[in-house]
Amino acid sequence: MPRKERLTEPGHYHIINRGVERRVIYLEPEDYEFFLDLLHKVSKDYEIIVHAFCLMTNHYHLLIETKKNNLSKAIQYLNDKYTKFFNKKYTRSGHLWQGRYKSYALYDDTHFWIVAKYIEQNPIKANMVKQIDVYKYQSFFQWKYKHKYLQLLNGSMIFEMMYDEYADYISREMDIDAIDIVYKSPKLIITKEGTYKVLKKRLETFFEHDRDINRNDGIKKAFEYGYTKSEIANYLNISHTAISKIIEATAIGK
């Protein structure tokens, strides 16, 4: 089975990679530091902005922005170089990562800030620390203490907030509904001809205003935009047949 097409066009991305079988990938402070030094090199060489990051014991989170169509090359370089370092240091061989890294394109500024908070809160959610400002290997710690890797965040959007504002924002509990969209990436449609279309507009946005009154119009627009009848039916919790009839009726009424 061919690999699923990956979105790599310039933009903002939430990158995640885990150790194979969820094994630990950072054993000593030197390991975290080597990875962050390597990430700094990648950000320069590939013209990438690191907006936020968090290195957990068995995985990492990055919130980055690419200026060129080079996301795959950049992350592949980062993962490969770290694997070689780790395997040599600990006299091991084989895969370090659990398959390909995961990349989630961000829709908009709202999505950006949700992901930033999600990343900063990871150590607390994992019960590694009780306070958000004491975990060393994340972006907020670097900002608060002006630590060694603060330069890694040059150009980060998190500095659009004042320090106290950002500290308060990431310390507040995350909305359950907000968590639901953290891992939603734009839908990628591949045509038979090999071209693709990216659906950056979320399905729910077609039904935000006067959902009951303008539902049929929203269905029509969502379908024309590229969402399937099944996706629309599942979201609205109505039958696929009903969706088909509504689309057919709106087409006749043109």
N, C-alpha and C positions, 0 to 999 in steps of 0.2 A: 504494500500500500504506500503510495507516495506521501511525502511529508506535507502537512498542512501548510499552506502558504502563510508567510509571516509578513506583517506590515512593517516596513522599514523606512517609510518616507520621513523627511524631517518633521520633528515635532516633539512633544513631551511623552515620556514613557515611564511606567512603573516596571522595573526589572526585578525578577526574583530568581534565585537559583539555590537549590538544596543539595546537600551531600547525598551521595548514593546511599540508599536505604536509610536516609535521614541520619547518617553518621556525622559526627563532629568534624568540622573542617578547619576550625581554629583551636589549637591546643594550648598555645602560649601567647603572651603579649606580642612576641616577635611576629607571629603569624598574622595577627590583626594588622600590625603596622606594615608588614610587607604588602599585604593586600591593599591597604590604603595608599601606600606609596605607588603601587602599580596603578591604582585607579587614578591617581593624580597624573601619572604619565599618560594614561589613556585619554584623559580629559583634554590634555594639551595636544597630543598627537592626532586625535580624531576630532578636535574642535567640539567637544561635548561640555555642556554645563551640568554640573552636579548640583541639584537643588536641595536634596536631602538624602541621607543614607542611614542605615543601621545594619551592623554586622552582628548577627546572632551566633550562637555556637555552631549550629548546623546549617545555617542558610544566611543569605543576605538580601537586603532590600535597597534598591537605588531608585531615586526619582531624578531622572535626567532629561536633558533637552539636546536633541541632535540638530545640527545645522545642515548636514549633508545626508545623503542616502547611504550611511555607513554603519548603521546600528549593529548589524550582525557581525561585521568584521571587528568592530570595537569590543563587543562583549566576548566574542570568540577569543580574541587576543588576551583579554583579561583572564578568562577562565583557563585557557591553555597555559599561560605563564605561571599562574598560581598553582595549577596542578603539578607542573614540573618542579616548582619550588617545594611544595608540600611532599611530593613523592620522594624527592631526593633527601630531604631533611629527615623524614621518618622511615626511610628505606622501605618504601612500598611501591607497588606498581598497579596499573589498571586505572579504571575510571574513578574520578573523585566526585563528579557531579551526577545527579539523578536525571539523566537525559539532557535534552536541550533546555536552556534557560527559558523562563516564561516572560513574555513582554506584553504589557497592557497599555495601549495608547490612551491618553487622557482626552476627554471630550472638550473640556472648557476650564475656566478658572475655578469654578466651584469644585469640579472633580479634582483639580490640582491640590486644593487646600484639604480636601477630605483625605487624599492619599498621603499628603505630608503629615497630617495628624496620625493617621494609621501607622505610618512608618515610625514616627517618634514614640508612639505608645507601645510598640512591640515588646520591649523588655518588661514593661509592667504587665501586659496581657499574659506574658509567659511566666509571670511570678518570679522573675530574676531579680527585680528591684522593687522597692515600694515607692520611690520617688523618681519622677521622670528625668531629673537633672543629675543623677548620679551614675548613669550608665555611660561609660567612657567612649564606646565605639559607635557613637551616633552623632548626627549633625548638631542637635541642640546642645549637647555637652561641649562640643567644640566652640560653639558660639558663646555660651555662658562663660566659659573659663578661658576663652581665647587660646585654645589649646593648639597643639602642633599641626593639626590637620584643618584648621580654620581656612587656610588658603585653598583647600580643596573646594570650598563653597563660593569661590569668587564668581560673582554674577548671579548668585542664587536669588530666586524670587522671595524666599522667606524673609529677606532683609527689607522687603517692602513694608513689613510690619515693624513697629518698634519692638525692642526686646521684650518689654513687659507684656505687650499685647500678644506676641507670639507665645510667650511662656504661659500666659493665661489660656490662650486658645488650645494649645496642645495638651494642657492639663485637664481640661474639661472632658467629661464623659462623651464618647462618640455616640451620635444618634444611631439607633438600630437601623433606620431606613438608609442612613448614609453608608453604613457598613455594607449594605446589600449591593451598592454600586461600585465599591472599590475595585472589584475584579471584573467589571464589565468593560470589555474593550469594544471599539467600533467593529461592526460586522463587516467582514471582508467577503465580497461576492466575486467569484472567478467565473468568467464566461467561457464558452466552448472555444472561443478564439484565443484564449489565454490572457485577455485583458482583465482588469479588475476594477471594481468600484468599492469605495469605502463608505459605509453608512455611519457617519460620525454623529448624526442626530439620533438620540435615543428614542426607542419606540414610545415610551411614556410621554414624551414631549408633544406627541400628536393629540394627546387627550388631556392636556393640563387645564384647559379653559372650557367651562360649560360642557363637561364630558358627556352628560346625558343628552343635552340639546343638540350638540354638534358631533355626536358619535359617528354617524355615518360618513360625514365629511372627513373626519379624522381617519377612519378606516380607508377611505379612498386615497387620501394623501399618503398614508403610511405604505399602502400597497404600491402606489406609483413611485414612491421613494426607493423601494426595493425590499421591504419586509414581506415575508411570505404570508399566505392566508393562515397557515397553521400557527405561525408566531403571533399574529394579530388575534386569532381566536383564543389561544392560550392566555394571552395577556388580558383580554377582556372577559375571559371565562364564558365564552359563548361558542356555539358549534361552528365547525369549519363550513358546513352547509350554509349557515346564516351569513357568514362572512362572504361567501361566494355570491349569494343572492344580492347582498348589498352592493358589492362591487359591480355586478352585472347591471343592476338597476341604475347606478350612477353613470355607468358607461352608456346606457340607452338614453339617459336623460341629457346627454351632452348636446 
